[in-house]
Amino acid sequence: MGRTYLTSFAGHLQSRDRAGYDSVMRVFALTGGIGSGKSTVAAYWRSLGLPVVDADQLARQAVTPGAPALDQIASAFGREVLNGDGTLNRSALAARVFGDAPARTRLNQLVHPEVRRLAQAEFAALAQRGEPLACYEVPLLFETGQADAYRPIVLVSVSETTQLARTVARDGGDASAARARIASQLPLATKAEQADHVIDNEGTPAQTLAQARAVLQAICSELGVDPAPYLEPRRSN
């Protein structure tokens, strides 16, 4: 087989060799808010065999020691945001940018381009492997202006009351701190207006997963992808 070339553009990535295009991998987005249950849906889709690229995991990878983004963060916010071993002190950085919109914008400008580069590398590897479909799990999809690049968009949503209760239960701390974190993101109701599919996570886990399964099948139909590989959870060996 000849050399493989990869071309990415909004929503899908094509792999081709010298004979022409072999396949197209479609990429759609999964998003939500703090405490909405997005990770539950992502884990379920992974169990069905769907590749899910996690932007949060890539963000952690982008700031490992030696990464350019980490050096830029230290230059922008001071060496006090680093631990003694040179790793990022996430608590110190969070305290530095929390409640400071310009500082948070600057941080995003340093980290998000590297996250996007890493995501494209992940998508390229999946396309080379022959995957027909992948999901990009991005908490700040709308906030970072990436919505139009990864249609259709699936939003996992809950009420404000449920979001607050789950955030406090998961992370600890008081309600005021949780409210401030939630307020730093777009409201779920606003995101729902822009999403293509909304999974209501107010019910039981079984109800949420049933919706997730139905939405995945609908996306396969929309994008012309065979849904058969994603019908049942994979058994681990």
C-alpha positions as CSV (number, residue, x, y, z in Angstrom):
1,M,0.0,0.0,0.0
2,G,1.2,3.5,-0.8
3,R,1.8,6.3,1.6
4,T,-1.2,7.5,3.6
5,Y,-2.2,11.1,3.6
6,L,-4.6,12.7,6.1
7,T,-6.8,15.7,5.5
8,S,-9.0,17.1,8.3
9,F,-11.9,19.5,8.0
10,A,-15.1,20.4,9.8
11,G,-16.7,17.3,11.2
12,H,-14.6,14.6,9.5
13,L,-11.2,13.4,8.6
14,Q,-10.3,11.6,5.3
15,S,-7.5,9.1,4.9
16,R,-6.2,8.4,1.4
17,D,-3.4,6.6,-0.4
18,R,-2.1,7.1,-3.9
19,A,-5.1,5.3,-5.3
20,G,-7.4,8.0,-3.9
21,Y,-9.6,8.4,-0.8
22,D,-10.1,5.1,1.1
23,S,-12.4,6.2,3.9
24,V,-13.9,9.1,5.8
25,M,-13.9,9.2,9.6
26,R,-16.7,11.3,11.0
27,V,-16.2,13.2,14.2
28,F,-19.0,14.5,16.4
29,A,-18.9,16.3,19.7
30,L,-20.1,15.5,23.2
31,T,-20.4,18.4,25.7
32,G,-22.1,19.4,28.9
33,G,-21.4,21.3,32.0
34,I,-20.0,20.7,35.5
35,G,-22.0,18.0,37.1
36,S,-24.2,17.3,34.1
37,G,-23.1,13.7,33.6
38,K,-21.2,14.0,30.3
39,S,-18.5,11.6,31.4
40,T,-21.1,8.9,32.1
41,V,-22.3,9.1,28.5
42,A,-18.7,9.1,27.2
43,A,-17.9,6.0,29.3
44,Y,-20.9,4.2,28.0
45,W,-20.1,5.0,24.4
46,R,-16.6,3.7,24.9
47,S,-18.1,0.4,26.2
48,L,-19.9,0.1,22.9
49,G,-16.6,0.4,21.0
50,L,-16.9,4.0,20.0
51,P,-13.5,5.9,20.2
52,V,-13.9,9.0,22.4
53,V,-11.1,11.6,22.5
54,D,-11.2,13.5,25.8
55,A,-10.2,17.1,25.6
56,D,-9.6,17.3,29.4
57,Q,-7.1,14.4,29.2
58,L,-5.4,16.2,26.3
59,A,-5.3,19.4,28.3
60,R,-3.4,17.5,31.1
61,Q,-1.1,16.1,28.5
62,A,-0.5,19.6,27.1
63,V,1.0,20.9,30.4
64,T,3.3,18.0,31.3
65,P,6.9,19.0,32.2
66,G,8.8,19.9,29.1
67,A,5.7,20.9,27.1
68,P,5.9,24.4,25.6
69,A,2.5,25.3,27.0
70,L,3.7,24.7,30.6
71,D,6.7,26.9,30.1
72,Q,4.5,29.6,28.7
73,I,2.1,29.3,31.7
74,A,5.0,29.7,34.1
75,S,6.2,32.8,32.2
76,A,2.7,34.3,32.2
77,F,1.6,33.5,35.8
78,G,4.8,33.0,37.7
79,R,6.8,30.1,38.9
80,E,4.5,29.8,41.9
81,V,2.0,27.9,39.7
82,L,4.6,25.0,39.5
83,N,5.3,22.4,42.0
84,G,8.9,21.7,43.2
85,D,9.3,18.9,40.7
86,G,8.3,21.2,37.8
87,T,4.8,19.8,37.4
88,L,1.8,22.1,37.2
89,N,0.3,23.1,40.5
90,R,-3.3,23.0,39.4
91,S,-4.7,24.4,42.6
92,A,-2.3,27.4,42.5
93,L,-3.2,28.1,38.9
94,A,-6.9,27.8,39.5
95,A,-6.6,30.3,42.4
96,R,-4.7,32.6,40.1
97,V,-7.2,32.7,37.3
98,F,-10.5,32.2,39.1
99,G,-12.5,35.3,39.1
100,D,-10.0,37.0,36.7
101,A,-11.5,36.9,33.2
102,P,-8.4,38.3,31.4
103,A,-6.2,35.8,33.2
104,R,-8.5,32.9,32.3
105,T,-8.6,34.1,28.7
106,R,-4.8,34.2,28.6
107,L,-4.6,30.7,30.0
108,N,-7.0,29.4,27.4
109,Q,-4.9,31.1,24.7
110,L,-1.9,29.2,25.9
111,V,-3.4,25.7,26.3
112,H,-6.2,25.4,23.8
113,P,-4.1,25.5,20.6
114,E,-2.0,22.6,21.9
115,V,-5.1,20.7,22.9
116,R,-6.5,21.1,19.4
117,R,-3.2,19.9,17.9
118,L,-3.2,16.8,20.1
119,A,-6.8,16.1,19.2
120,Q,-6.0,16.3,15.5
121,A,-3.2,13.8,16.0
122,E,-5.6,11.5,17.9
123,F,-8.1,11.7,15.1
124,A,-5.4,11.0,12.5
125,A,-4.4,7.9,14.3
126,L,-8.0,6.7,14.5
127,A,-8.6,7.4,10.8
128,Q,-5.4,5.4,9.9
129,R,-6.8,2.6,12.0
130,G,-9.9,2.5,9.9
131,E,-12.4,3.8,12.4
132,P,-15.5,5.2,10.7
133,L,-16.7,7.3,13.7
134,A,-15.2,9.1,16.7
135,C,-16.5,11.4,19.4
136,Y,-14.7,14.4,20.7
137,E,-15.6,15.1,24.4
138,V,-15.2,18.8,25.0
139,P,-16.5,20.5,28.1
140,L,-15.9,24.0,26.7
141,L,-17.0,23.3,23.1
142,F,-19.1,26.4,22.8
143,E,-17.0,28.6,25.0
144,T,-13.9,28.0,22.8
145,G,-15.7,28.6,19.5
146,Q,-15.3,25.0,18.2
147,A,-19.0,24.1,17.8
148,D,-19.2,24.3,14.0
149,A,-16.1,22.1,13.6
150,Y,-17.7,19.0,15.2
151,R,-21.3,18.6,14.2
152,P,-23.6,17.0,15.2
153,I,-23.3,18.1,18.8
154,V,-24.6,16.1,21.8
155,L,-25.3,17.9,25.0
156,V,-25.8,16.1,28.3
157,S,-28.1,18.4,30.4
158,V,-29.7,18.6,33.8
159,S,-31.5,21.3,35.7
160,E,-29.6,24.0,37.5
161,T,-30.7,22.5,40.9
162,T,-29.4,19.1,39.9
163,Q,-26.2,20.5,38.5
164,L,-25.4,22.3,41.7
165,A,-26.3,19.3,44.0
166,R,-24.1,16.9,41.9
167,T,-21.2,19.3,41.8
168,V,-21.2,19.8,45.5
169,A,-21.6,16.1,46.2
170,R,-18.7,15.2,43.7
171,D,-16.2,17.9,44.5
172,G,-17.0,18.8,48.1
173,G,-16.8,22.4,49.3
174,D,-19.7,24.8,49.7
175,A,-22.5,25.7,47.4
176,S,-21.2,29.2,46.7
177,A,-18.0,27.8,45.3
178,A,-19.9,25.4,43.1
179,R,-22.2,28.1,41.9
180,A,-19.1,30.2,40.9
181,R,-17.6,27.3,38.9
182,I,-20.9,26.7,37.2
183,A,-21.3,30.4,36.4
184,S,-17.9,30.4,34.7
185,Q,-19.4,28.3,31.9
186,L,-22.3,29.0,29.5
187,P,-25.6,27.9,31.0
188,L,-26.8,24.4,29.9
189,A,-30.0,26.0,28.7
190,T,-28.1,28.2,26.3
191,K,-26.0,25.2,25.1
192,A,-29.2,23.2,24.5
193,E,-30.4,25.8,22.0
194,Q,-27.3,25.3,19.9
195,A,-26.9,21.5,20.3
196,D,-28.2,19.0,17.8
197,H,-29.1,16.3,20.3
198,V,-29.8,16.7,24.1
199,I,-29.6,13.9,26.6
200,D,-31.7,14.6,29.7
201,N,-29.8,13.3,32.7
202,E,-32.4,14.0,35.3
203,G,-33.7,10.4,35.4
204,T,-32.2,7.1,36.4
205,P,-28.8,5.9,35.0
206,A,-30.7,3.4,32.9
207,Q,-32.8,6.1,31.3
208,T,-29.7,8.2,30.6
209,L,-27.9,5.3,28.9
210,A,-31.0,4.4,26.8
211,Q,-31.0,8.0,25.5
212,A,-27.3,7.8,24.8
213,R,-27.7,4.6,22.9
214,A,-30.6,6.1,20.8
215,V,-28.7,9.3,20.1
216,L,-25.6,7.3,18.9
217,Q,-27.8,5.3,16.6
218,A,-29.4,8.5,15.3
219,I,-25.9,10.1,14.7
220,C,-24.8,7.0,12.7
221,S,-27.9,7.4,10.5
222,E,-27.2,11.1,10.0
223,L,-23.6,10.6,9.1
224,G,-24.1,7.4,7.0
225,V,-22.1,5.2,9.4
226,D,-23.0,1.5,10.0
227,P,-24.4,1.4,13.5
228,A,-23.9,-2.4,13.9
229,P,-20.5,-2.1,15.7
230,Y,-22.1,0.1,18.4
231,L,-25.2,-1.9,19.4
232,E,-23.9,-3.7,22.5
233,P,-21.2,-3.2,25.1
234,R,-17.9,-5.0,24.2
235,R,-16.9,-7.8,26.5
236,S,-13.5,-7.4,28.1
237,N,-11.1,-10.3,27.7
